[in-house]
């Protein structure tokens, strides 16, 4: 299971869950054995479907919706789409996150796209999503 916590998750629980996820990642167990969130190719939906690359579910959903928008004519990269859509949807696609419980950024701030390569700029274990 991916480590995904929110500000509503008690700090004590976040710490315990993070420790368990760190142990699993270090031992390459569970999703961590195949995780490609740090850097992956996004060519089309098959890049991240069941037979594709395993990535953080929140990022998977954003990529899926982005690819649908591109098919309908959106011209821009993933972060452009997240910012643009969020203007009309109250940040629904561009969550606010805390890094190490101190630095507030948007989810899009953590994503770098170079052509078809998506790079996640951060450690998944250091991120807490801010409750909407």
DOBASE-542223 format. One record per residue: y, z, x of N, C-alpha, C, CB in turn; residue number from 0. Coordinates in steps of 0.001 Angstrom, whole numbers. Glycine has a CB too. Example, Ala and Ser with C-alpha at 12.3 -4.5 7.8 and 13.67 -1.06 7.14 Angstrom:
<<-5690,7800,13190>,<-4500,7800,12300>,<-3300,7800,13200>,<-4473,9046,11308>,0> <<-2250,7080,12850>,<-1060,7140,13670>,<30,7870,12900>,<-598,5725,14084>,1> 
This chain:
<<-1172,0,825>,<0,0,0>,<1258,0,885>,<-14,1210,-947>,0> <<2235,-798,467>,<3497,-832,1200>,<4294,438,921>,<4319,-2083,816>,1> <<4997,888,1916>,<5897,2020,1779>,<7185,1503,1157>,<6162,2720,3157>,2> <<7423,1868,-92>,<8653,1503,-783>,<9100,2728,-1561>,<8451,255,-1728>,3> <<10230,3298,-1174>,<10728,4506,-1833>,<12165,4307,-2284>,<10628,5720,-894>,4> <<12556,5151,-3226>,<13889,5110,-3799>,<14584,6443,-3565>,<13832,4780,-5303>,5> <<15905,6446,-3745>,<16656,7678,-3555>,<16207,8757,-4536>,<18149,7414,-3711>,6> <<15602,8379,-5643>,<15101,9368,-6600>,<13797,10018,-6133>,<14888,8715,-7959>,7> <<13159,9427,-5126>,<11944,10025,-4571>,<12345,11250,-3754>,<11148,8994,-3689>,8> <<11794,12406,-4071>,<12171,13597,-3301>,<11992,13370,-1797>,<11338,14806,-3750>,9> <<12949,13882,-1033>,<12934,13680,411>,<11609,14130,1027>,<14092,14432,1059>,10> <<11096,15244,583>,<9820,15750,1108>,<8695,14731,900>,<9454,17088,427>,11> <<8673,14104,-266>,<7659,13091,-554>,<7871,11837,293>,<7678,12728,-2041>,12> <<9132,11462,459>,<9429,10302,1315>,<8898,10526,2723>,<10946,10031,1361>,13> <<9114,11720,3230>,<8667,12041,4585>,<7136,11963,4689>,<9160,13447,4991>,14> <<6433,12504,3693>,<4966,12466,3702>,<4437,11038,3561>,<4409,13341,2574>,15> <<5040,10279,2661>,<4619,8892,2469>,<4895,8045,3704>,<5324,8290,1263>,16> <<6046,8283,4322>,<6384,7550,5542>,<5393,7851,6647>,<7799,7891,6000>,17> <<5029,9095,6791>,<4066,9488,7826>,<2712,8809,7592>,<3895,11026,7847>,18> <<2256,8782,6336>,<987,8128,6012>,<1063,6628,6289>,<614,8378,4541>,19> <<2193,6008,5920>,<2362,4571,6162>,<2420,4270,7654>,<3633,4058,5474>,20> <<3088,5121,8412>,<3167,4925,9855>,<1785,5002,10484>,<4096,5965,10489>,21> <<980,5953,10056>,<-383,6070,10583>,<-1204,4834,10234>,<-1070,7334,10032>,22> <<-1085,4357,9002>,<-1820,3160,8590>,<-1347,1934,9366>,<-1658,2924,7081>,23> <<-36,1805,9554>,<494,660,10301>,<35,699,11757>,<2031,638,10232>,24> <<98,1872,12364>,<-319,2019,13762>,<-1791,1651,13932>,<-74,3459,14250>,25> <<-2606,2040,12952>,<-4045,1758,13005>,<-4394,374,12446>,<-4808,2825,12234>,26> <<-3358,-370,11989>,<-3564,-1692,11391>,<-4544,-1639,10214>,<-4076,-2673,12449>,27> <<-4336,-649,9338>,<-5170,-501,8142>,<-4410,-984,6913>,<-5612,972,7959>,28> <<-5179,-1350,5897>,<-4589,-1768,4632>,<-3696,-2988,4790>,<-3799,-632,4030>,29> <<-2577,-2999,4077>,<-1670,-4148,4122>,<-1132,-4391,5518>,<-516,-3945,3160>,30> <<-1085,-3328,6328>,<-489,-3440,7661>,<-1293,-4335,8589>,<-350,-2072,8281>,31> <<-2561,-4541,8285>,<-3384,-5426,9114>,<-2944,-6884,8984>,<-4861,-5291,8728>,32> <<-2310,-7216,7849>,<-1921,-8606,7599>,<-432,-8798,7330>,<-2695,-9136,6440>,33> <<327,-7735,7357>,<1749,-7807,7016>,<2511,-8801,7894>,<2380,-6432,7138>,34> <<3290,-9663,7234>,<4103,-10656,7942>,<5588,-10524,7586>,<3611,-12072,7614>,35> <<5972,-9408,6991>,<7345,-9238,6524>,<8366,-9449,7635>,<7520,-7859,5928>,36> <<8069,-8994,8823>,<9020,-9071,9937>,<9481,-10512,10189>,<8387,-8495,11212>,37> <<8552,-11471,10076>,<8907,-12882,10253>,<7815,-13745,9634>,<9102,-13232,11765>,38> <<8245,-14651,8764>,<7269,-15530,8098>,<7921,-16855,7742>,<6694,-14857,6824>,39> <<7083,-17844,7507>,<7558,-19163,7091>,<7611,-19215,5578>,<6649,-20289,7646>,40> <<8701,-19744,5048>,<8840,-19937,3610>,<9093,-21417,3374>,<9995,-19053,3013>,41> <<8019,-22130,3136>,<8094,-23566,2899>,<8102,-23828,1397>,<6911,-24303,3581>,42> <<7149,-23209,713>,<7038,-23301,-738>,<6244,-22083,-1205>,<6350,-24654,-1188>,43> <<5929,-22013,-2494>,<5254,-20830,-3028>,<3898,-20588,-2369>,<5075,-20970,-4526>,44> <<3238,-21641,-1938>,<1931,-21452,-1284>,<2058,-20694,41>,<1263,-22812,-1038>,45> <<3258,-20647,594>,<3476,-19904,1838>,<3239,-18409,1650>,<4894,-20141,2355>,46> <<3473,-17922,424>,<3394,-16481,169>,<2493,-16136,-1020>,<4784,-15928,-76>,47> <<1710,-17109,-1503>,<829,-16790,-2620>,<-414,-16060,-2115>,<432,-18072,-3383>,48> <<-1430,-15948,-2930>,<-2638,-15194,-2581>,<-3247,-15656,-1259>,<-3670,-15322,-3691>,49> <<-3216,-16939,-986>,<-3792,-17461,256>,<-2752,-17556,1377>,<-4409,-18834,7>,50> <<-1525,-17191,1073>,<-439,-17300,2051>,<-226,-16023,2842>,<841,-17673,1358>,51> <<1001,-15853,3310>,<1361,-14716,4157>,<1690,-13489,3299>,<2561,-15075,5064>,52> <<1223,-12337,3722>,<1462,-11091,3005>,<2808,-10500,3416>,<324,-10084,3271>,53> <<3676,-10268,2419>,<5006,-9707,2691>,<5313,-8598,1678>,<6102,-10822,2633>,54> <<6326,-7807,1988>,<6779,-6740,1105>,<6960,-7279,-315>,<8099,-6125,1625>,55> <<6391,-6618,-1331>,<6495,-7134,-2705>,<7913,-7419,-3187>,<5871,-6168,-3633>,56> <<8880,-6578,-2877>,<10269,-6845,-3289>,<10773,-8146,-2671>,<11194,-5672,-2881>,57> <<10431,-8385,-1429>,<10833,-9616,-760>,<10068,-10810,-1331>,<10600,-9505,758>,58> <<8808,-10619,-1660>,<8011,-11669,-2305>,<8675,-12123,-3600>,<6577,-11168,-2588>,59> <<9092,-11165,-4427>,<9730,-11515,-5699>,<11042,-12263,-5476>,<9984,-10254,-6532>,60> <<11817,-11835,-4505>,<13079,-12528,-4224>,<12804,-13954,-3742>,<13906,-11752,-3167>,61> <<11824,-14117,-2871>,<11480,-15453,-2361>,<10982,-16357,-3482>,<10411,-15351,-1260>,62> <<10164,-15820,-4364>,<9640,-16606,-5485>,<10776,-17096,-6384>,<8636,-15771,-6305>,63> <<11687,-16208,-6741>,<12809,-16608,-7593>,<13750,-17574,-6871>,<13584,-15374,-8056>,64> <<13936,-17359,-5578>,<14754,-18266,-4769>,<14154,-19679,-4765>,<14881,-17733,-3320>,65> <<12847,-19773,-4568>,<12195,-21086,-4554>,<12334,-21790,-5903>,<10712,-20940,-4190>,66> <<12278,-21028,-6982>,<12495,-21610,-8315>,<13919,-22148,-8437>,<12225,-20560,-9421>,67> <<14878,-21401,-7897>,<16276,-21838,-7947>,<16483,-23104,-7116>,<17207,-20718,-7446>,68> <<15843,-23168,-5955>,<15936,-24366,-5105>,<15367,-25576,-5846>,<15179,-24150,-3758>,69> <<14251,-25381,-6537>,<13645,-26480,-7301>,<14575,-26972,-8410>,<12306,-26033,-7904>,70> <<15453,-26082,-8876>,<16408,-26456,-9923>,<17745,-26926,-9339>,<16643,-25273,-10865>,71> <<17829,-27030,-8004>,<19023,-27589,-7391>,<19887,-26635,-6587>,<19837,-28171,-8423>,72> <<19500,-25365,-6471>,<20316,-24452,-5667>,<20353,-24951,-4230>,<19762,-22998,-5730>,73> <<21537,-24969,-3652>,<21713,-25443,-2283>,<22231,-24297,-1422>,<22685,-26657,-2231>,74> <<21347,-23671,-707>,<21705,-22550,150>,<20445,-21839,607>,<22647,-21572,-581>,75> <<20626,-20826,1427>,<19449,-20105,1910>,<19169,-18893,1023>,<19645,-19663,3378>,76> <<18135,-18141,1378>,<17705,-16999,577>,<18815,-15964,406>,<16493,-16349,1212>,77> <<19494,-15618,1483>,<20552,-14610,1365>,<21725,-15132,528>,<21046,-14191,2761>,78> <<22056,-16412,665>,<23100,-16999,-183>,<22729,-16841,-1654>,<23311,-18497,162>,79> <<21476,-17141,-1972>,<21010,-17038,-3355>,<21072,-15591,-3849>,<19576,-17577,-3478>,80> <<20620,-14643,-3037>,<20635,-13236,-3446>,<22062,-12781,-3754>,<20017,-12345,-2347>,81> <<23002,-13163,-2919>,<24404,-12784,-3124>,<24957,-13470,-4370>,<25258,-13151,-1885>,82> <<24707,-14766,-4511>,<25240,-15534,-5639>,<24699,-15027,-6980>,<24902,-17014,-5470>,83> <<23404,-14848,-7062>,<22799,-14401,-8317>,<23254,-12988,-8666>,<21267,-14455,-8224>,84> <<23426,-12170,-7660>,<23813,-10778,-7906>,<25220,-10640,-8448>,<23692,-9984,-6642>,85> <<26050,-11646,-8245>,<27404,-11607,-8797>,<27367,-11563,-10322>,<28214,-12824,-8323>,86> <<26352,-12198,-10880>,<26267,-12256,-12340>,<25205,-11319,-12917>,<25976,-13670,-12774>,87> <<24439,-10667,-12064>,<23360,-9813,-12568>,<23469,-8361,-12110>,<22036,-10369,-12135>,88> <<24594,-7909,-11776>,<24795,-6511,-11366>,<23848,-6072,-10243>,<24611,-5596,-12563>,89> <<23793,-6868,-9203>,<23009,-6553,-8012>,<21499,-6528,-8231>,<23436,-5239,-7483>,90> <<21016,-7128,-9262>,<19590,-7076,-9546>,<18744,-7759,-8474>,<19317,-7707,-10880>,91> <<19301,-8704,-7760>,<18540,-9397,-6723>,<18924,-8951,-5323>,<18735,-10885,-6848>,92> <<19976,-8165,-5218>,<20468,-7759,-3907>,<20644,-6237,-3891>,<21811,-8482,-3565>,93> <<19521,-5546,-3920>,<19527,-4090,-3974>,<20353,-3483,-2843>,<18105,-3560,-3919>,94> <<20877,-2315,-3117>,<21480,-1518,-2058>,<20380,-667,-1442>,<22656,-629,-2599>,95> <<20411,-543,-125>,<19402,248,575>,<20076,1164,1590>,<18369,-669,1272>,96> <<19381,2235,1897>,<19812,3132,2962>,<18876,2944,4137>,<19834,4619,2490>,97> <<19439,2859,5326>,<18644,2818,6541>,<18711,4207,7155>,<19154,1712,7540>,98> <<17542,4783,7373>,<17454,6148,7912>,<18275,7141,7094>,<17923,6170,9365>,99> <<18333,6918,5803>,<19047,7804,4868>,<20523,7981,5183>,<18397,9148,4854>,100> <<21104,7059,5959>,<22515,7219,6314>,<23347,5954,6151>,<22621,7688,7722>,101> <<22850,4813,6563>,<23636,3583,6581>,<23323,2761,5330>,<23346,2759,7869>,102> <<24342,2477,4524>,<24154,1708,3300>,<24446,235,3555>,<25056,2249,2174>,103> <<23482,-613,3202>,<23625,-2062,3318>,<22988,-2692,2087>,<22968,-2604,4639>,104> <<23166,-3988,1938>,<22458,-4692,869>,<21133,-5215,1419>,<23322,-5862,293>,105> <<20218,-5479,513>,<18926,-6038,898>,<19129,-7357,1652>,<18033,-6254,-349>,106> <<20084,-8169,1187>,<20364,-9458,1834>,<20849,-9282,3268>,<21404,-10234,1033>,107> <<21527,-8170,3557>,<21992,-7915,4919>,<20838,-7787,5908>,<22836,-6654,4952>,108> <<19658,-7504,5399>,<18497,-7296,6261>,<17663,-8558,6453>,<17631,-6207,5693>,109> <<18127,-9662,5875>,<17351,-10903,5926>,<18115,-11962,6710>,<17033,-11412,4499>,110> <<17427,-12564,7652>,<17977,-13659,8439>,<17080,-14870,8227>,<18084,-13282,9962>,111> <<17687,-15993,7873>,<16906,-17211,7676>,<17332,-18258,8683>,<17068,-17745,6242>,112> <<16347,-18758,9409>,<16542,-19865,10344>,<15645,-21005,9886>,<16222,-19440,11830>,113> <<16271,-21999,9259>,<15516,-23096,8665>,<14503,-22519,7687>,<14809,-23952,9758>,114> <<13206,-22687,7948>,<12169,-22180,7038>,<11625,-20812,7444>,<11030,-23166,6968>,115> <<12145,-20250,8504>,<11676,-18947,8974>,<12558,-17841,8407>,<11668,-18891,10520>,116> <<11927,-16875,7772>,<12618,-15699,7242>,<12280,-14540,8170>,<12198,-15389,5741>,117> <<13300,-13847,8639>,<13097,-12678,9499>,<13714,-11469,8813>,<13722,-12896,10921>,118> <<12931,-10416,8675>,<13419,-9177,8079>,<13929,-8295,9202>,<12304,-8453,7251>,119> <<15219,-7984,9154>,<15902,-7259,10220>,<15920,-5760,9956>,<17322,-7773,10380>,120> <<14827,-5129,10151>,<14764,-3695,9923>,<13324,-3240,9886>,<15478,-3317,8626>,121> <<13156,-1959,9958>,<11824,-1379,9878>,<11604,-933,8440>,<11651,-185,10882>,122> <<10579,-1459,7798>,<10299,-1109,6414>,<10174,397,6205>,<9037,-1790,5961>,123> <<9774,1105,7232>,<9576,2545,7108>,<10890,3321,7196>,<8623,3028,8181>,124> <<11978,2649,7507>,<13286,3309,7603>,<14177,3026,6400>,<13994,2871,8867>,125> <<13638,2318,5406>,<14457,1857,4282>,<14160,2652,3016>,<14222,366,4029>,126> <<15232,3064,2367>,<15148,3710,1050>,<16019,2901,98>,<15607,5229,1104>,127> <<15435,2434,-984>,<16193,1680,-1964>,<17016,2636,-2818>,<15257,828,-2842>,128> <<18267,2272,-3031>,<19148,3099,-3833>,<18884,2821,-5304>,<20631,2840,-3478>,129> <<18609,3884,-6024>,<18304,3787,-7451>,<19461,3144,-8189>,<17998,5171,-8042>,130> <<19156,2244,-9095>,<20190,1553,-9875>,<20625,2396,-11033>,<19694,206,-10375>,131> 
